[in-house]
Amino acid sequence: MFPDMSQYTWIVPDFVWELSENFDLDKLASALPELEEIAKLLPDMEKIGENFTFLKSLLSSGLGSEVNGASGLRLLLGSSDKEKVDQLQEELLRTQLKYQRLLERLEKENKELKKVVLQKDDKGIHQRKVKKSLIDLYSEVLDILSDYDSNYNTQDHLPRVVVVGDQSAGKTSVLEMIAQARIFPRGSGEMMTRSPVKVTLSEGPHHVAMFKDSTREFDLGKEEDLAALRHEIELRMRKSVKEGQTVSPETISLSVKGPGIQRMVLVDLPGVISTVTTGMSADTKETIFSISKAYMQNPNAIILCIQDGSVDAERSIVTDLVSQMDPQGKRTIFVLTKVDLAEKNLASPSRIQQIVEGKLFPMKALGYFAVVTGKGSSNESIDSIKDYEEDFFQSSRLLRDGMLKAHQVTTKNLSLAVSDCFWKMVRESVEQQADAFKASRFNLETEWKNNYPRLRELDRNELYEKAKNEILDEVISLSQVTPQHWESILQKKLWERVSTHVIENIYLPAAQTMNSGTFNTTVDIKLKQWTDKQLPHKALEVAWETLQEEFARFMAEYKGKDQDDIFDKLKEAVKDESVKRHKWNERAMDSLRVIQHNALEDRSITDKPQWDAAIQFMEETLQARLKDTDSVIADMVGPDWKQRWFSWKNRTPDLHYCLERLLKLHEDHTAYLANDEVTTVRKNLEGRGVEVDPILIKDTWHQLYRRHFLQKALLHCNLCRRGFYYYQRHFVDSELECNDVVLFWRIQRMLAITANTLRQQLTNTEVRRLEKNVKEVLEDFGEDTEKKVQLITGRRVQLAEDLSKSILMLFPVKLQHDFTPALHFLFLCYVYKII
């Protein structure tokens, strides 16, 4: 079936050969219908040609718009013969009806043919991805821009058809006739439209409806689906209304597709009311006015003003409101509903003619239409309403007597006129929007160049991704910390945490004993109690604090490398949240307790360097404690002799002399004063005229004795430097009993082993778990838009956000947001003049 083009490879593009390799073209051709079948679906073009030839000859004979009325016929004939005029008028009406039925038949055939073609394409002779129509893309743009920054008024500058009218004027009925389905909930005189409903109309093979935020399709050809759709719309309206209110400004977005439906976007607004009735909130009237004005003040919105023809025109409220918003009537289309009732009830039909000619109301409009939307029954189908409308106007004397022109009647003509007006407005407004965005973009770029000349224009999401990568790099840096650094800092911090307990609760109480056996027994008991209850907890606390401090240190060091301070808030929040989520492995405590217990049980110092290291550790500890004690005593007793001599400071009366004399007389005195000793000291001071509280005497003694003990311990420590030989050979020498050195060696060894154990747990487990927590926190923050707005703030961020949005409007091809295809498509449509 396809010609052999192998000889013409030099002129046939490569993609053609690639298609022939990937697709079976013969099989594809066999799937197409035969030409005879397609011809059956087409109308008889010969008959159409004959009819149009006759119509052309009739119109060319001079019978134009003037033949609609009897006066025009009389003018053409130049005769006052009434019978001839009536005969010719009847003949013209019959001819008009004949060609109207012909046009309706052709439109019906065209509609059926388009439906068949769309269905075939939908089923897929060529299986390809379904593309959205232009009107669907345009509707998406309106939805997206509804959330756009209100500072630029972007949404309010794009066209849509705004349907306004008095309550029960027939707004919803007109919209249903345009959509060709009874899709809205109905009520008897009560307010049913409680929030704006945006309806996107487009052509499609099937008559279906779908909400913007749902994937369910409602088949409008099925009554049960129609009922479900009306119920869903009513539920959404009621949910959007806040407690204590009657109407809501929140918009419900709905799309309707079907054969022959005109493409446009309409917004059905709550009906305007003149009086607040029982059950309504007090501000209902003002709220409806506010919502209506918000939509109508858009300079590119088409206002579809609905007026009830069955009531007195003077009772209308909406016409005054429309006149205020569009005084020149450049974007208003006036629709008079219920014309059948108006013709029946009005004594003067010419009043209807005045209305549709714009002579009765002060408002102006682009066009005036008269429609009939049924007999008032909610059970009427769209087809029956159409038939009733056509029958009414064919027999109506309003049309027969020339009060209404043929193009001004029926919802079908209204739909065509509104659609044409809508797309004309879209074409004009796209260029206006482009100019506005260009001006806004220029202002933003100028501000950025003046304030941030050396920085890239990163919006909030891009900044977050950059900060995320920096934080992850900082966490990974924890794994590069050397084992020596971990152990050094862990050992130092752990000793700072437990040194007070070791000195005050273990060493000092044990040192008060009389012999080495009692000393060692007391030390062993206290070390065992300490290991069982407190030491593992303290060690894990130190390890966790060290991990946090190292993490914070790396973040601070990274900050020095040209880091942007705009991330400080985010990094601090990520660090805090990661630390909050991190839970240390509790099973490590049991194993750590066993390791510490075994380390403290060992008393065997194997070599002289270990002995010397223990003595140095002991000396440093005792000297630090002695310094602290001297500071406390100085605060208690006042300045020493140097300060008194050089600074001329006086010393307050105290217990210093009495208690120091007691220590000199009894160097082996215990750590506590007996009651009789306290009484003796107090009486001696009273003899000098100094009143002293017994508690102050005991406190002062405690500090003086502590200093005396630490000084003696340091002297003994110096003697023990040569005691390793005696310790190794177990010699008994009372002057060189260095059990306290062994105690400090045991403590020192326990610290080293604990630090090594904690370091292994940190590097093997906890650092990785912390990194995992940081990643989870970053993922959670990345999905939380409000969190990002809270943590990444400032004028620079807002300016970059505005620049990003302006780029989306002007150059959407460069960006990859969800709504880029829709905006890009609209601008292409404008460029290539297809809308």
MOZI-V44333 format. One record per run of one state. SS is the DSSP state (a for helix, b for strand, c for the rest). FROM is the first residue (numbers start at 1). TO is the last residue. Records with the same first field share a line. If there is no record, write none. Layout:
SS=FROM-TO ; FROM-TO
//
This chain:
c=1-5 ; 9-13 ; 23-24 ; 32-34 ; 42-44 ; 61-64 ; 69-69 ; 78-81 ; 124-133 ; 146-149 ; 153-154 ; 158-160 ; 167-170 ; 180-194 ; 204-207 ; 212-217 ; 220-222 ; 241-247 ; 259-263 ; 269-271 ; 273-283 ; 297-301 ; 309-312 ; 316-317 ; 326-331 ; 338-338 ; 346-349 ; 357-366 ; 371-381 ; 396-396 ; 401-405 ; 410-410 ; 452-459 ; 481-482 ; 512-515 ; 560-564 ; 582-586 ; 602-607 ; 638-640 ; 648-655 ; 666-674 ; 688-693 ; 723-723 ; 729-733 ; 737-738 ; 784-784 ; 792-794 ; 811-811 ; 815-819 ; 832-835
a=6-8 ; 14-22 ; 25-31 ; 35-41 ; 45-60 ; 65-68 ; 70-77 ; 82-123 ; 134-145 ; 150-152 ; 155-157 ; 171-179 ; 223-240 ; 284-296 ; 313-315 ; 318-325 ; 339-345 ; 350-356 ; 382-395 ; 397-400 ; 406-408 ; 411-451 ; 460-480 ; 483-511 ; 516-559 ; 565-581 ; 587-601 ; 608-637 ; 641-647 ; 656-665 ; 675-687 ; 694-722 ; 724-728 ; 734-736 ; 739-783 ; 785-791 ; 795-810 ; 812-814 ; 820-831
b=161-166 ; 195-203 ; 208-211 ; 218-219 ; 248-258 ; 264-268 ; 272-272 ; 302-308 ; 332-337 ; 367-370 ; 409-409
//
